[in-house]
Amino acid sequence: MLVIHIQLYSILREKLPEEAKGRADLQFELGSTLTDLLGELGISRRVVISMNDEHETDRTRELQDGDEIKIFSSISGG
Amino acid sequence: MSHGYNGKILHVDLTEGHLSVEEPDEAFFRKYMGGSAMAMYYLLNDMAPGVDPLGPENVLVLALSVLTGTAVSGQSRMTAAAKSPLTGGIGDSQGGGFFPAEMKFAGFDAIVIKGKAEKPVYLWINEGEYELRDASHLWGKITGEAEAALKEELDDNKIEVLQIGPAGEKMVRFAGIFSMSNRANGRTGMGAVMGSKNLKAVVVRGKKRPSVADKARVNQLARWGSSNLADSDIAGLAKYGTAETTGSNQTSGTLPAYNFNSGVFDGWEAIDGTTMYDTILKGAAEGKQDREGRDTCYACTVRCKRVAEIKEGKYKVDPHYGGPEYETTSTFGNYNAIDDLAAIAKANELCNKYGMDSISCGATISWAYEAFNEGKLTLEDTDGLDLTWGNADSMVKLTEKIAKREGFGDVLAEGSARAAEKIGRGTEEYLITFKGQEAPAHMPRVKRSLAVIYATNPFGADHQSSEHDPAIEGDFEFYTDRMAVLGFTEEQETRSLSDEKIRFAMASQHMYSTMDSLNLCQFVYGPAWQLYGPDDMVELVRAVTGWERVNFEELQIVGERRLNMMRMFNAREGIDRKADVVPDKLFKPLKGGVSEGWKLDRDEVEAALDKYFEFCGWDVETGIPTAEKLEELDLGWVVAE
């Protein structure tokens, strides 16, 4: 098993209990990917992901123990 | 039987004090639909080329569309257009709120304003009746005070007031026109034009709802929007405001910082939409901000507008003046490396009180910050203000000085391009202006179609004139159905300027141009992530007007028609391809973060411009629409001008 630290912003915070303010530590099986994480959180729409302070667009990227992942709901204009 | 519009245009000659009503036929409304396209018709017909934008010969048009005032989200918006005192070419801006719908209820589709009143006046339109009234007692008042005085004077709390603040009176070149004291027709200096005419306000009141061809279908669309908002891509924007996009821009290296020298800003989280929601929205302390800290436009279910309130501390903020958008948190915040949300909210309040565009204001200040940090401006130039990156106090003070045209503020009130010309010392290299208008908070070095649109857009840099690159790049898979309606079925490479990308820029520009003519909100309608897509837009026009044969192609032509009229307006002013210039700064590499080193390439941009003009059917050498293109768009009368 591995543990990752996530921070969700804006409307995505509501995927977690209100008191969590979008923060959570989640456990995954070794070999799990960003797609698994999004599935676990029930996110199917467009999001922008920061993984250890890098912009990550590859949803097949495997999660590593201790990863810091920020997920943003966002429009692309405005 | 016409539906959706009143069929009445009010013509106001302020010099003569003469008011008259024109009643165009249905073909006119079908051809131009309203808003910006309709405004262009009057500007091209009623104004001679070469006039002083701040002189009485300039014409200011306030225009609604055939959809304004119907009970569906995203329709209560109005165009303000005139020759721009900021760019010297066409000026155009869009604003929302309740004024647009109320103006429709008061009986008019557009107001065409010429001349200059001898002394300050306001235009009062009440249930189809109209008159000019003395506004001497309102001159000099900030927006909130003038609005309150008018409500008392007219003894009616339900009037809607569209006005300029003191910055418009003083003709700050990026002064805007405001309603509700917090909704702006912000861009291109339309408030300065209104100020130059001694027109303080337009006040409207009416109860006549526009007739709708098929109310059931309009209601169905409205209900669909309400039901689907929570599951849509704008759910976050609705609840957390446009500044929700700060973090994603930071992540993708598209958050303009340090006056566009960087695409990232370490202090972003202190000023983003989530933090704003948790801290400064009205009611946040009691957890009531969802109800008290959000506001809306007439009949809109989205409620994306912010209401900020700060009662304690150095920067107190009055909720009457709304709250900052993403553009404002950026231009006052990350542009200047400022992470003080209270200071940014204060600057936003000042812009709304005094009536200034927060994009050009913050960006002009950012030009000064860079010049100061590079040693090109000194404390002697800045009236003693320390403009070191990150200094929030100086930013707030400078905002007020600009509004009042005091000291160094008077230099900046001319906009950054004129300020750089006056100061010299090589400060031109810090400009991020296109045709003299400061760039909004998006990054053409990464979203490269924006370089083409910003350069060619007739009124300068504008982030709301086309769909941004992600819709046809990494996000394409989410929007395949809507993008296919626009004509695009293949994802494009990130940061490319492929032919297909340029065609996307043009086609989406036509759709956005259509939306500015239908006066539709571009968060609520659009070709990708917006609540409603292109098909819904067509259905709305059909259901409201009864023009059942309207299709997407016809609507795209309305947008293309507007754009071509704007290019022709500029051509008459001697503005052609030579003015379609990307500022030097964008050819220099970004520093820091994920976008480190990214820059535009001059040859690639020039080749893209060639291709864009070719696709538009414009002369590639001059960028001017050809006679054939104008004939094709049923604009032969423009050629004859």
Chai-1 contact restraints between the chains, C-beta under 6 A:
chainA,res_idxA,chainB,res_idxB,connection_type,confidence,min_distance_angstrom,max_distance_angstrom,comment,restraint_id
A,Y9,B,G247,contact,1.0,0.0,6.0,A-B,restraint_1
A,Y9,B,T274,contact,1.0,0.0,6.0,A-B,restraint_2
A,S10,B,G236,contact,1.0,0.0,6.0,A-B,restraint_3
A,S10,B,Y240,contact,1.0,0.0,6.0,A-B,restraint_4
A,S10,B,E244,contact,1.0,0.0,6.0,A-B,restraint_5
A,S10,B,T274,contact,1.0,0.0,6.0,A-B,restraint_6
A,I11,B,A235,contact,1.0,0.0,6.0,A-B,restraint_7
A,I11,B,G236,contact,1.0,0.0,6.0,A-B,restraint_8
A,I11,B,K239,contact,1.0,0.0,6.0,A-B,restraint_9
A,R45,B,D233,contact,1.0,0.0,6.0,A-B,restraint_10
A,R46,B,D475,contact,1.0,0.0,6.0,A-B,restraint_11
A,R46,B,F478,contact,1.0,0.0,6.0,A-B,restraint_12
A,V48,B,S248,contact,1.0,0.0,6.0,A-B,restraint_13
A,V48,B,T251,contact,1.0,0.0,6.0,A-B,restraint_14
A,S50,B,T251,contact,1.0,0.0,6.0,A-B,restraint_15
A,H55,B,T251,contact,1.0,0.0,6.0,A-B,restraint_16
A,H55,B,S252,contact,1.0,0.0,6.0,A-B,restraint_17
A,H55,B,V594,contact,1.0,0.0,6.0,A-B,restraint_18
A,T57,B,G474,contact,1.0,0.0,6.0,A-B,restraint_19
A,F72,B,G247,contact,1.0,0.0,6.0,A-B,restraint_20
A,F72,B,S248,contact,1.0,0.0,6.0,A-B,restraint_21
A,S73,B,G236,contact,1.0,0.0,6.0,A-B,restraint_22
A,S74,B,T245,contact,1.0,0.0,6.0,A-B,restraint_23
A,S74,B,S248,contact,1.0,0.0,6.0,A-B,restraint_24
A,I75,B,L237,contact,1.0,0.0,6.0,A-B,restraint_25
A,I75,B,T245,contact,1.0,0.0,6.0,A-B,restraint_26
A,I75,B,W529,contact,1.0,0.0,6.0,A-B,restraint_27
A,S76,B,H468,contact,1.0,0.0,6.0,A-B,restraint_28
A,S76,B,P470,contact,1.0,0.0,6.0,A-B,restraint_29
A,G77,B,H468,contact,1.0,0.0,6.0,A-B,restraint_30
A,G78,B,T242,contact,1.0,0.0,6.0,A-B,restraint_31
